[in-house]
Each structure stands twice: as C-alpha cells, then as structure tokens.
C-alpha cells in the first residue's frame, strides 16, 4: 500500500473513532455484558485498526469489523487470563456461544444498541445524580473533566459516581435492554430528561471554545426519533419537536467568526425550513392529544418563534401565556427567567427587570451567568449604565463558554466606550 493510501486509512480510522466509537462501544457492552471489558475491547480494536488498515486497507464494513475485532480480543484475553481464574474460560465460552460474529451480519440492519445503553444508564436502580453523568460518559463520550465542568463539580466526584454506577449495574445484574412495553411509561421520564440534557449540551455547550456541539445535538435527535418509534407518546413528540425547532436555528446562532448572535438579530433566512416544518407538525400533533406536558409547552413556545417573521412581530403575549402554563406544569427559576424575557419583550424592559431582580433576590440564580446577563441587558435598554456594567461584569465572571464571554466583553466595552 502506498503512503497516500496508508494516510487515508489512518484518517478513516480517526473519522470512524470520532463518529462511531460510541456505537461500537454500545454493541460491545451488549456482547460482553461489562462496561470495563467493552471499553478495553474498544481500545484494542482501534489499536489493531491503526496497525492493519494502513497496511491491508479499510474493511468494507468498518464498524462491524471493529465490533468483531473487539469481541475476539475480549474472548482471547479472557482465555489467556483463565489460568488465574477458571471462571473466565467459562465466560469466554459463553460469550462465544451466545453471540455471533458481527461481520457475518454486516449487511443486516444494525440493532440500536445505544438505545439499550441509554435505558441501562437511566435505570431506576441508579440515582438521578448518577444517571446523567453515566449517560454523558458512556453514550456521548464526554470526558469526566467535561462533565465535571458542566455540573460545576470536581472530576474526581464524577469519576466516583460513574464507577459506582458501573458496579451497581454489574452487581445488581441490571439488564442491558429496552424495557418491555408495560414498563416503558414509568421509565421514559428519566430517559427523556437525559436525552434533553444531551441535546442542550450540544445546542449550547456549557463551556469551551465553541457555542455548539453538533454531534451531541444530532445524537439526541436520533435517540428522540427512536423513542418515538418505540412509544408514540405526546411528550416524546413534544421533546422531539422542541429539539428539531431549536436545531433549525443552529446556522443562524453564530457568526462566521463563531461569535454569538442573539435570536432577535438572527438572519431567519438561515433557519432550516424542513426541520421547522417537521417540528411544528409534531407540536400540533402533541397538542391535539390534550395530554400536554412540559416538553410540548416548550416546543409550542419554540414554534411561535419559528412562525414569526421577525422578533418585533413575534406574538409575545402568546409566549408569556405559554410560559404561565409551563410554570404551573414544571415550576423552575429558569422558566421564570425566560418568562421575564418574554414579559420584557411584550411590556418593556422595566417590567422584565422587576421580575429578574425578584428572582436574583431569592438567590436561586445567583451563580447563573445568564440571569445576570439578562439583568444587564434590561439595565442597558433602560440607560442604567452603571447597573448594566456591574451585571455584565458579574455575568462575565461566571460564564465558562468562550463565545458567550466574547459577547459579554463586547457589551461591556460598548458601555465603557
């Protein structure tokens, strides 16, 4: 193989790792029945790929090849260690006998092992503060450092939670499966919560150089579609609609240089019309069910924005009314903050400032940079420059995301200039 072809093979291996390693891992977890063994098998499979693909060429089915290689390496490793633990030889025989080589089924539809994995990570036997980090790590491949930053905690704390979760799954023999239909309704809320968190981390990253992570948003939407096929529930429709409507605005949310563009200043011609239409249709279908939950209400708010030709022509009164319903369905200081923004757009910044000041006085959003940024904007629009500067500085001290920090710095510079 010449140097160019070998280089292309290495590039392909890197691409497959970026785009498909979590699906390979999910399948290996199903085949091997153990998170740590699957992680090790995944790394070994990619190590072999980096050695063989540049020499022998990229296989016709790279993902199936990686799963097959990982499975073989795991079984081989168990047999080698069986001299110290005889049970490993029995386990290797069991895995080999009860699972088939993925290469033999490469042309068959791939089972969605990531859906199984997310139900495992969100099993009710695991605590809520463990379910989310576990999903972000195992399904979405965020590092413990990234998850820790998102949760404003220490990496060691996140690592301990994940280790405990894996031990609980192993010791309690939690099945790696999508639950039967009779159990789905009681299990789906936790899964929807985690899917939406994954989407939010992709749509508005909690830290780092980029405002968004398209890979996470796309994965959340894909999981939402699979969940809707599994259970045609109005709230699943609402969540999928909400994600699609937000995703439709992705191209307009940042400038060519990666800077933040606020909703009122976005070029609406850049909004993805196909995603908008699909999202609006799902909202209407969910609303017609009369079983309206928080995701459907949020999607309805997003649909009002999507249908408005401009920020000025948005039906802000309808958005405030929808936020009123959302607050009754799911009380939250974040919802109150978003409602305050809508009230300011409907009735003026003084009304919004009154609501935000009351929120901040309660203390729940004292460490939330967007609450201070919202207050700063209201003060700026009211020409209260000193108060605006103080709130922008507070927001900047709390912001972790680089495009947001640049936006806040620009606003501060405008006030000081």
Secondary structure, 3 states (H helix, E strand, C coil): CCHHHHHHHHHHHHHHHHHHHHHHHHHHHHHHCCHHHHHHHHHHHHHHHHHHHHHHCCCCCHHHHHHHHHHHHHHHHHHHHCCCCHHHHHHHHHHHHHCCCHHHHCCCCCCCHHHHHHHHHCCCCCCHHHHHHHHHHHCCCCCHHHHHHHCCCCHHHHHHHHHHHHHHHHHCCCCCCCCCHHHHHHHHHHHHHHHHHHHHHHHCCCCECCCCCHHHHHHHHHHHHHHHHHCCCHHHHHHHHHHHHHHCCHHHCECCCCCECCHHHCCHHHCCHHHHHHHHHHHHHHHHCCCCCHHHHHHHHHHHHHHCCCCCCCCHHHHHHHHHHHHHHCCCHHHHHHHHHHHHHHHCHHHHHHHHHHHHHHCCCCCCHHHHHHHHHHHHHCCCHHHHHHHHHHHHHHCCEHHHHHHHHHHHHHHHC
